[in-house]
């Protein structure tokens, strides 16, 4: 599996999402932010990621509007990283990835940790935000819009932050 990819010329919302969060380490940084991690040294210690890689990922996440950098020390200058609303909206993605990994990599209930809700194992379910139904496999289809087809790179530039 390659370490990086360029999706900027694609015309697809999945590619657009991967352009923001598909880099190695990025989703693990976001995952840890949901567990309360806010500072560089905390991520560095928890993940064991190289400092330059972590700094680059945090900078990209701030530029994409997933995190907001807030100073917490002036001497020496230090900042913490707080999830924005845009970043918090990645939660269902992480929960779904967790569920998939538990079932298809580790095996149901065999992973090193689990998600629980009210004392029972949590299983995310995708529902339609308009009607509330759980769509079947054949109920959803992609329909091309009758609008100018921007590339991922053009859309990211237009909607930066």
ZILINKA-V275055 format. One line per field, one symbol per residue. phi: phi as a letter, one per 30 degrees, with the letter a starting at -180 (. if undefined). psi: psi as a letter, one per 40 degrees, with the letter a starting at -180 (. if undefined). burial: # if it has 9 or more other ideal C-beta (glycine too) atoms within 8 Angstrom, else .. A space follows every 50 residues. Layout:
phi = ???
psi = ???
burial = ???
This chain:
phi = .ddbbccdcdbaddddddddbddeidddddedddcjdbcedddeddcide edddddddddddddidbcdbdbbcbddbbcccddeeddddeddddddedd dddccdjeicddabcbbhicedbdbdbdddciddddecdcbdbddcbedd deddddddcei
psi = hidiihedeighddddddddeeiidddddddddeeeheiddddddddeii dddddddddddddeedihhhiehdhihiiihhhiddddeedddddddddd dddeddhheeieiihihfeihhhihhihedeeihiideehihhhifihgi idddddddfh.
burial = ......##.#....########..###.######..#.##.###..#.#. ..###.##.###.####.#........#.#####..#..#..######## ###.......#...#......#............................ ###.##.....
